[in-house]
Amino acid sequence: MDLKNLTVFKLANQNMNYLAAKQKVIAENIANAATPNYLAKDIEKPQFLAEMEEQRSSLKMVVTNPKHFAELVSVSKGRDANGFRVYTPQPKDALTIDGNGVILEDQMNEASKASSEYKRMVTIYNTYKNMLSVANTKITG
């Protein structure tokens, strides 16, 4: 039995891949905290799960005016190795004198959240795996 074919494991695996990619982006932001003109990057959280991907592909967003959804149009369209979209959001806070937009406290907070969420996904994954192994054992008596 391949556990990756079960929905709960697919969801946990997808979320763990996303969180690992998020940690990588956060690490790059922290590494560039002193780089002039560097703006912190973020990674787009998947909006739909794999089972809903067919429904999503039939829906197309149409921008009728370039001023509508400006934040969606202006972000970069880069993707990481796992297919997650990495983008540079508009800075909410003032930049430093050299133009750097990385706030270390915010990055550390995001790293902590991602780490906690990853640990939670590992716990869920292991719990369901253990439940399945108990259900698959024969009871002899």
C-alpha beads as a LAMMPS data file, in Angstrom:
LAMMPS data file: protein, C-alpha beads

141 atoms
140 bonds

1 atom types
1 bond types

-500.0 500.0 xlo xhi
-500.0 500.0 ylo yhi
-500.0 500.0 zlo zhi

Masses

1 110.0

Atoms # bond

1 1 1 0.000 0.000 0.000
2 1 1 1.427 3.340 -1.066
3 1 1 0.608 5.897 1.612
4 1 1 1.048 8.799 -0.797
5 1 1 -2.148 7.755 -2.608
6 1 1 -4.304 8.419 0.468
7 1 1 -5.792 11.908 0.725
8 1 1 -4.588 12.710 4.234
9 1 1 -1.020 11.770 3.298
10 1 1 -1.195 13.733 0.044
11 1 1 -2.352 16.804 1.944
12 1 1 0.276 16.435 4.653
13 1 1 3.011 15.841 2.073
14 1 1 1.925 18.831 -0.026
15 1 1 1.833 21.077 3.034
16 1 1 5.252 19.837 4.201
17 1 1 6.720 20.586 0.741
18 1 1 5.224 24.073 0.866
19 1 1 6.594 24.692 4.371
20 1 1 10.071 23.499 3.368
21 1 1 10.017 25.881 0.386
22 1 1 8.819 28.689 2.685
23 1 1 11.720 28.030 5.067
24 1 1 14.129 28.294 2.128
25 1 1 12.685 31.671 1.077
26 1 1 12.851 32.938 4.673
27 1 1 16.484 31.789 4.940
28 1 1 17.319 33.716 1.752
29 1 1 15.615 36.805 3.172
30 1 1 17.590 36.573 6.417
31 1 1 20.834 36.000 4.511
32 1 1 20.170 39.195 2.536
33 1 1 19.174 41.328 5.523
34 1 1 22.178 43.619 4.932
35 1 1 22.082 43.619 1.115
36 1 1 21.322 47.076 -0.311
37 1 1 18.049 47.353 -2.266
38 1 1 17.000 43.790 -1.379
39 1 1 13.279 43.349 -0.712
40 1 1 12.012 40.389 1.273
41 1 1 10.398 37.663 -0.818
42 1 1 7.470 35.481 0.088
43 1 1 5.965 32.280 -1.258
44 1 1 2.376 31.852 -2.287
45 1 1 0.469 29.338 -0.226
46 1 1 -1.397 26.858 -2.422
47 1 1 -5.015 27.968 -2.670
48 1 1 -6.542 24.705 -3.778
49 1 1 -5.733 21.138 -3.007
50 1 1 -4.766 18.596 -5.646
51 1 1 -8.311 17.148 -5.780
52 1 1 -9.732 20.561 -6.706
53 1 1 -7.128 21.328 -9.354
54 1 1 -9.416 20.267 -12.220
55 1 1 -12.143 22.652 -11.052
56 1 1 -9.641 25.462 -10.671
57 1 1 -8.164 25.020 -14.138
58 1 1 -11.542 25.759 -15.720
59 1 1 -11.761 29.122 -13.915
60 1 1 -9.842 31.926 -15.563
61 1 1 -9.367 35.386 -14.087
62 1 1 -9.771 38.153 -16.608
63 1 1 -8.388 41.596 -15.877
64 1 1 -10.602 44.097 -17.684
65 1 1 -8.736 47.126 -16.390
66 1 1 -4.999 47.222 -15.573
67 1 1 -5.802 49.058 -12.319
68 1 1 -7.891 46.142 -11.061
69 1 1 -6.011 43.542 -9.049
70 1 1 -2.813 45.536 -9.462
71 1 1 -1.031 43.520 -6.779
72 1 1 -1.750 40.304 -8.680
73 1 1 -0.532 41.683 -11.983
74 1 1 2.627 43.370 -10.714
75 1 1 4.196 40.476 -8.784
76 1 1 6.949 38.433 -10.366
77 1 1 6.014 35.051 -11.763
78 1 1 9.018 33.034 -10.584
79 1 1 8.511 29.521 -9.327
80 1 1 10.753 27.398 -7.157
81 1 1 11.748 23.777 -7.849
82 1 1 8.485 22.450 -6.335
83 1 1 6.316 24.742 -8.440
84 1 1 5.423 27.203 -5.679
85 1 1 5.235 30.834 -6.775
86 1 1 7.873 33.036 -5.139
87 1 1 7.143 36.745 -5.300
88 1 1 8.186 40.085 -3.827
89 1 1 5.256 41.712 -2.032
90 1 1 4.974 45.470 -1.652
91 1 1 6.837 46.482 1.538
92 1 1 4.453 47.451 4.349
93 1 1 7.138 49.189 6.399
94 1 1 9.716 51.818 5.566
95 1 1 12.915 50.639 3.915
96 1 1 16.330 51.198 5.471
97 1 1 18.576 53.961 4.165
98 1 1 20.245 51.568 1.726
99 1 1 16.848 50.375 0.415
100 1 1 16.730 47.032 2.231
101 1 1 13.218 45.826 3.081
102 1 1 13.996 42.810 5.293
103 1 1 12.764 43.061 8.877
104 1 1 14.553 40.335 10.812
105 1 1 11.920 40.140 13.558
106 1 1 9.196 39.443 10.982
107 1 1 11.331 36.847 9.214
108 1 1 12.146 35.057 12.472
109 1 1 8.449 35.076 13.390
110 1 1 7.548 33.559 9.994
111 1 1 10.302 30.956 10.384
112 1 1 8.952 29.976 13.791
113 1 1 5.406 29.647 12.432
114 1 1 6.574 27.541 9.496
115 1 1 8.612 25.291 11.780
116 1 1 5.671 24.753 14.148
117 1 1 3.337 24.001 11.247
118 1 1 5.865 21.544 9.782
119 1 1 6.123 19.712 13.106
120 1 1 2.320 19.570 13.268
121 1 1 2.174 18.033 9.776
122 1 1 4.784 15.423 10.745
123 1 1 2.697 14.559 13.819
124 1 1 -0.464 14.200 11.726
125 1 1 1.394 12.099 9.147
126 1 1 2.828 9.770 11.796
127 1 1 -0.479 9.504 13.674
128 1 1 -2.383 8.388 10.582
129 1 1 0.438 6.049 9.581
130 1 1 0.322 4.409 13.022
131 1 1 -3.472 4.144 12.878
132 1 1 -3.235 2.370 9.521
133 1 1 -0.555 -0.018 10.742
134 1 1 -2.696 -0.923 13.767
135 1 1 -5.744 -1.428 11.534
136 1 1 -3.744 -3.690 9.197
137 1 1 -2.493 -6.082 11.883
138 1 1 -4.338 -9.332 12.407
139 1 1 -5.778 -9.938 15.806
140 1 1 -4.999 -13.466 16.936
141 1 1 -6.573 -14.918 19.942

Bonds

1 1 1 2
2 1 2 3
3 1 3 4
4 1 4 5
5 1 5 6
6 1 6 7
7 1 7 8
8 1 8 9
9 1 9 10
10 1 10 11
11 1 11 12
12 1 12 13
13 1 13 14
14 1 14 15
15 1 15 16
16 1 16 17
17 1 17 18
18 1 18 19
19 1 19 20
20 1 20 21
21 1 21 22
22 1 22 23
23 1 23 24
24 1 24 25
25 1 25 26
26 1 26 27
27 1 27 28
28 1 28 29
29 1 29 30
30 1 30 31
31 1 31 32
32 1 32 33
33 1 33 34
34 1 34 35
35 1 35 36
36 1 36 37
37 1 37 38
38 1 38 39
39 1 39 40
40 1 40 41
41 1 41 42
42 1 42 43
43 1 43 44
44 1 44 45
45 1 45 46
46 1 46 47
47 1 47 48
48 1 48 49
49 1 49 50
50 1 50 51
51 1 51 52
52 1 52 53
53 1 53 54
54 1 54 55
55 1 55 56
56 1 56 57
57 1 57 58
58 1 58 59
59 1 59 60
60 1 60 61
61 1 61 62
62 1 62 63
63 1 63 64
64 1 64 65
65 1 65 66
66 1 66 67
67 1 67 68
68 1 68 69
69 1 69 70
70 1 70 71
71 1 71 72
72 1 72 73
73 1 73 74
74 1 74 75
75 1 75 76
76 1 76 77
77 1 77 78
78 1 78 79
79 1 79 80
80 1 80 81
81 1 81 82
82 1 82 83
83 1 83 84
84 1 84 85
85 1 85 86
86 1 86 87
87 1 87 88
88 1 88 89
89 1 89 90
90 1 90 91
91 1 91 92
92 1 92 93
93 1 93 94
94 1 94 95
95 1 95 96
96 1 96 97
97 1 97 98
98 1 98 99
99 1 99 100
100 1 100 101
101 1 101 102
102 1 102 103
103 1 103 104
104 1 104 105
105 1 105 106
106 1 106 107
107 1 107 108
108 1 108 109
109 1 109 110
110 1 110 111
111 1 111 112
112 1 112 113
113 1 113 114
114 1 114 115
115 1 115 116
116 1 116 117
117 1 117 118
118 1 118 119
119 1 119 120
120 1 120 121
121 1 121 122
122 1 122 123
123 1 123 124
124 1 124 125
125 1 125 126
126 1 126 127
127 1 127 128
128 1 128 129
129 1 129 130
130 1 130 131
131 1 131 132
132 1 132 133
133 1 133 134
134 1 134 135
135 1 135 136
136 1 136 137
137 1 137 138
138 1 138 139
139 1 139 140
140 1 140 141
